[in-house]
């Protein structure tokens, strides 16, 4: 019995030690414990120390009393003065705990209660504000906000439904979520809701909604499913304006702004579709590319605004001529395209478009101007001339190129020969670029002779191509392709500099003085740097400007604008001569002779070939007229292509100052011309007294 009494005290000590350890661990884990919890922990610690002290005391006392510990402990702990200590400790602990409860716990509990009440009030206010914001959001949102329950019925609808759908939100609540959708959109909407129900958010699902007025409203919906609320949250945005913008952009992408006709993109799409639907029969489709003539001249002389009016008027005229199976497109610039389905025989198509070209020649009265233009047309048939849109259009374009090259307003039907020529042209252009890079071009010089005494007074620089396989090529075999090539400007600049350097070198060698004639390319006339190029060539060679003569053809003169005219005037003021080449073969009017600062006319060889004393008056009338007119305008005349002495004598008697041709010399290399010039100079010196 004594052992059990002692063990109870020690068990109580162990329990309170465990409580103390638990409190310490709890504090270590959360040292920021505050408020009532901290107070209770303090009370618990006080009581723990009291219990441990008291039960340790009595555990030692009774353990010694019953013989488990030394008996001397009984004598010590059994003294009355020590026995009262645990009781005093109990009284002190009770007072401390009571004080803590009265002084700390009750005020703290009141404050915490007040704080709890305030927190609850604040949470309620926040919840009320959130509910108010949600209500206002549903009232003022321009988008359609929907709450849909798990049965897919509308539980809440924003006020925007009135403006978007012409429907009252109250009338929609309780109805199926798809009640306002167009029937064609309902199946897809069901799939959208099912997808959202599976946990996948849906974005920009497009559907057509039925307005109460009967028309459709395109909308895009986004939505999610909330498992906690068992609701679908859906937002719908009106796409009417965006669709209108998309429609406008699509119209701009597929229709020409100026004429309102379908454009190149529409043509390619329609042609692809038509070819895909064909059954492979011959001439199932016909494509005709029509090009307006002289539009550039009208833009240059009357301005692009008048040119645009002309294009629009031409489009209206072409539309009026389009048949029931004929669609018209604007291909770009001054080109239009006809697409014919089931066109019939090639001869019939050609006759149809020949009639179109005849009607295009009628006058246009635009902005106070009475204008005439013509047109050229290239025609291709599918599948004979191509199986794809690209092939058919390329064939028609080649036919158009041929029609324009003939200088006759006509319809040209594609033939395989045209593609072969195009391949040759492309190959020639490639070779020209390579020739430019490799320096395969050379200059030959043909003397210009004064008819009165036979003296060489000038030289015309003529381009030759030393082809690595074909040998020396004359300009007739490549000059047209070179004029269109990007290399034209580089070659023309090289010709100018080389010719000036050659003329300066001859003067430095004390050879008879002469002028150097250089033919200008169209690229030089329109690049805007003609004056600078000439100045650089003269400066690099130190050649006197009076020794240089620039030659322009009548066709180039037709395209001269005010800027180019000023450039020619500036060159003439520097002393550079200006000659009009091949006069009489182009379309230049006589007014050009007075408009431009010319110094010389070059009479074309076609007028010289029939000259003789026995020639009829009709054959010689033009030559006499041109020479007389030139002299009246104070211009010198050089006759080209003189091959017989009879032609030279005739020209001399008609006061033609100079001539060039095979009678005097063929075009010569620089060395050969230099030798000829030296020999003529020696002969001239021998004739001097």
GIBELDA-V849655 format. One line per field, one symbol per residue. ss: DSSP state (A for helix, B for strand, O for the rest). psi: psi as a letter, one per 30 degrees, with the letter a starting at -180 (. if undefined). Layout:
# GIBELDA-V849655
ss: ???
psi: ???
This chain:
# GIBELDA-V849655
ss: OAAAAAAAAAAAAAAAAAAAAAAAAAAAAOOOOOAAAAAAAAAAAAAAAAAAAAAAAAAAAAAAAOOOOOOAAAAAAOOAAAAAAAAAAAAAAAAAAAAAAAAAAAAAAAAAAAAAAAAAAAAAAAAAAAAAAAAAAAAAOOOBBBBBBOOOBBBBBOOAAAAAAOOOAAAAOOOBOOOOBOAAAAAAAAAAAAAAAOOOOBBBBBBBBBOOOOOBBBBBBBBBBBOOOOBBBBBBBBOAAAAAAAAAAAAAAABOOOOOOBOAAAAAAAAAAAAAAOOOOOOOBBBBBBBBOOAAAAAAAAOAAAAAAAAAAAAAAAAAAOOOOBBBBBBBOOBBBBBBBOOOOAAAAAAAAAAAAAAAOOOBBBOOBBBOOOBBBBBBBBOOOOOOAAAAAAAAAAAAAAAAAOOOOOBBBOOAAAAAAAAAAAAAAAAAAAAAAAOOBBBBBBBBBBOOOOOBBBBBBBBBBBBOOOBBBOAAAOAAAAAAOOOAAAAAAAAAAAAAAAAAAAAAOOOOOOBBBBBOOAAAAAOOOAAAAAAAAAAAAOOOAAABBBBBBAAAAAOOOAAAAAAAAAAAAOOOBBBBBBBOOOOOOOAAAAAOOOOBBBBOAAAAOOOOOOOOAAAAAAAAAAAAAAAAOOOBBBBOOOOOAAAAAAAAAOOOOBBOOOOOOOOBOAAAAAAAAAAAAAAAAAAOO
psi: eeeeeeeeeeeeeeefeeeeeeeeeeeeeifgklbeeeeeeeeeeeeeeeeeeefeefeeefeeeggflkffeeeeffkeeeffeeeeeeeeeeeeeeeeeefeeeeeeeeeeeeeeeeeeeeeeeeeeeeeeeeeefefkfljkkkkafghkkfkklfffeeefgkkeeffkflkfgeglkeffeeeeeeeeeeeffgkkkkhkklkkjlffflkjklkkkllkjeefhkkjkkkkkgeeeeeeeeeeeeeffkkeefglkaeeeeeeeeeeeefflgglkhflkkkkkkkkgeeeeeeeflfeeeeeeeeeeeeeeeffkaegkkkljfkbgklkkjkkhfaleeeeeeefeeeeefffllkjkhgkjkklallkkkkkkgegkfleeeeeeeeeeeeeeeeffgkjlkkkklfeeeeeeeeeeeeeeeeeeeeefhfklklkkkkkkfefgkjflkkkkkljikfefakklefffeeeeefkffeeeeeeeeeeeeeeeeeeeefghlkkllkkkkkleeefgfggeeeeeeeeeeefhkkefgkkkkkleeeeegkaeeeeeeeeeeefffklkkjlhkffagklfffffekilfkkjkkfffffgklfglleeffeeeeeeeeeeefghklkkklgjfleeeeeeeefggkellkafeeklklleeeeeeeeeeeeeeeeffk.
